[in-house]
C-alpha cells in the first residue's frame, strides 16, 4: 500500500493493498470492504512525516501512518523529495515484495 504522497497531490488515497479484517467474538474472521467513505484524516495539503489516517467501519476504527513530502520537479522530472524539515533528500518508500496493511476489528454479535 502506498504510504508516501507528494505535497498537494490530487490523486487521493490509494487503497490498493489495504486489507481490513473483522474478527468476531465467535472467532469468525471476515474480510471487509473499504472505500474512501471509510477513511478519515487523509490530506496532502501540508507536509507531514507522520499523518494518521483512520479506517472506520461500523463504529470500529484503526489507524495507519502516511507521509506527505515536498518535492522538486525540473524539466518535467521529479528530481528531489524532501523530508518535513527540508533537511535532505528522502529515499523512495516503495514496497518491496507483498506489502499490505491488515487491520483487525473486533465485533460482538
HELIX and SHEET records of a PDB file:
HELIX    1   1 UNK A   36  UNK A   38  5                                   3    
SHEET    1   A 4 UNK A   4  UNK A   6  0                                        
SHEET    2   A 4 UNK A  60  UNK A  74  1                                        
SHEET    3   A 4 UNK A  48  UNK A  57 -1                                        
SHEET    4   A 4 UNK A  39  UNK A  40 -1                                        
SHEET    1   B 3 UNK A   4  UNK A   6  0                                        
SHEET    2   B 3 UNK A  60  UNK A  74  1                                        
SHEET    3   B 3 UNK A  77  UNK A  82 -1                                        
SHEET    1   C 3 UNK A  29  UNK A  32  0                                        
SHEET    2   C 3 UNK A  18  UNK A  24 -1                                        
SHEET    3   C 3 UNK A 101  UNK A 107  1                                        
END                                                                             
